[in-house]
Amino acid sequence: MLHVLNAQSRMSSSGCKGKDSWPELVGAKGEAAATTIEKENPLVNAIVILEGTATTRDFRCDRVWVWVNHKGVVTRTPIIT
């Protein structure tokens, strides 16, 4: 039997469904990056957050931190965390 999986149903390296890493967005504007992330994986909520801000340490398949500097530019690879 042949199984065809779409991008949303594939398991990523994180064990979550869909795309889980966006290295190509480093250097992009944070809000634009968040929009791209949610478009490419509608199962996640991309949250723009200023570098140095305290966050929870629990792992969730539906969350991506989009770390930005004071100019709103993405400073590290957004990943499911």
matplotlib code that plots the C-alpha trace (Angstrom):
import matplotlib.pyplot as plt

x = [0.0, 1.4, 1.1, 1.4, 2.1, 1.7, 3.9, 1.5, 1.3, 5.0, 6.8, 9.8, 13.0, 11.5, 8.8, 6.1, 4.1, 5.2, 8.2, 10.0, 13.0, 13.4, 17.1, 16.4, 14.5, 17.5, 18.0, 14.3, 11.9, 10.2, 6.6, 7.2, 9.0, 6.2, 3.7, 5.9, 6.3, 2.5, 1.9, 4.4, 3.2, -0.3, -0.1, 2.2, 1.8, 4.9, 5.6, 7.9, 10.0, 12.8, 16.3, 16.9, 13.2, 12.5, 10.4, 8.9, 11.2, 8.4, 8.4, 5.3, 4.7, 2.5, 5.0, 7.9, 9.8, 10.9, 13.8, 14.4, 16.8, 15.8, 15.4, 12.9, 15.3, 15.4, 18.6, 18.5, 16.9, 13.2, 12.4, 9.6, 10.2]
y = [0.0, 3.4, 6.2, 9.8, 12.3, 16.1, 18.6, 19.0, 15.2, 14.4, 14.1, 16.4, 15.8, 17.3, 14.7, 17.3, 17.4, 19.7, 21.9, 22.6, 24.9, 28.1, 29.0, 31.0, 33.6, 34.7, 38.4, 38.9, 41.2, 39.3, 39.9, 38.8, 35.8, 34.8, 35.1, 32.8, 30.3, 30.1, 29.8, 27.0, 25.1, 26.1, 23.8, 26.3, 29.7, 31.9, 34.3, 37.3, 37.9, 40.3, 38.7, 38.3, 37.9, 35.1, 32.2, 29.0, 25.9, 23.4, 21.8, 22.3, 21.2, 24.2, 27.0, 28.7, 31.6, 34.2, 35.9, 39.5, 42.3, 45.8, 46.6, 43.7, 41.5, 37.7, 36.9, 33.1, 30.2, 29.9, 26.3, 24.5, 24.7]
z = [0.0, -1.0, 1.6, 0.5, 3.2, 2.8, 4.6, 7.5, 8.3, 8.2, 11.4, 11.8, 13.6, 16.7, 16.7, 15.9, 12.7, 9.8, 9.4, 12.6, 11.8, 9.7, 9.4, 6.3, 8.4, 10.4, 9.4, 8.4, 10.2, 13.1, 12.2, 8.6, 9.9, 12.2, 9.3, 7.1, 9.9, 10.5, 6.8, 6.3, 9.4, 10.4, 13.4, 15.3, 16.8, 16.1, 18.9, 18.3, 21.4, 22.3, 22.9, 26.6, 27.6, 30.0, 28.6, 29.9, 29.4, 28.6, 25.1, 22.9, 19.3, 18.7, 19.7, 17.9, 19.5, 17.0, 18.7, 17.6, 18.5, 19.4, 15.6, 15.2, 13.2, 13.8, 15.5, 15.7, 13.9, 14.8, 15.9, 17.5, 21.3]

ax = plt.figure().add_subplot(projection="3d")
ax.plot(x, y, z, "-o")
ax.set_aspect("equal")
plt.show()
